[in-house]
Amino acid sequence: MRALYINLDRSPERRQWIEQQAAALGLAVERIAAIDGAALDGAMPCAGPAGLSAGALACFHSHRKAWDMVVSGEDRYAAIFEDDVHMSPDLPRFLADTSWIPDDADIVHIERVRERCMVINRGSKVFGRKLYKTISENSGTGGYLISRACAQRLIEDFTEVAEEFDLALLDRNVLNLNIYKVEPALCIQDEFLEAPIFTSQIERRPRPKPLDGKLRREVARQIGKLKRGITATLGLKAPVRIRVGFR
């Protein structure tokens, strides 16, 4: 499987970081020169909405460059990474063979970002891990597998963003993609470690303050009740929340 990684020209230390990891694992990786948010101007296509930082918009267009490369290749699936990920020693095994990937998979999310994830199946065993089909609560584009057909569709249809694009890309309810999740994850972005090496290169909008514990639990209870009612009415399997790790 072809493996691509996105890297800014002004970040040679990140390039060295990911290439050293790949070399140690015996992986061949191809670099994609990322679009630099610092260089964006009014001529940039698909200009972002107010409140979306130039870095976040540049990240979106950098991934679109990656999708172009996937479409131009011959592999049915390709792996895309951002340059600050920590890779699992098991990663090469998953990239060497695509037979484990479900036929209907558009994207397989292999990154650990959120602690929990909503899924709609009990999970199948793959090389000592579990593969789940997700419905939402995914984010992060530090590492994912994408089908050539999905990349083509995204190039044609996913041309504008109103928020950080990973929130739309990995929410099955937005783009109607079939998204699977490997657990434990096969990579994790540096910023989610207790002692990160790098500083984030994307300025993000402030996240809303979380609800207090009691109110948050009540909101979650009511949402869960609503979801169970909808799935029962439609004859679907009730979603469950799994804990996501990394190793």
Disulfide bonds with the S-S distance in Angstrom:
none
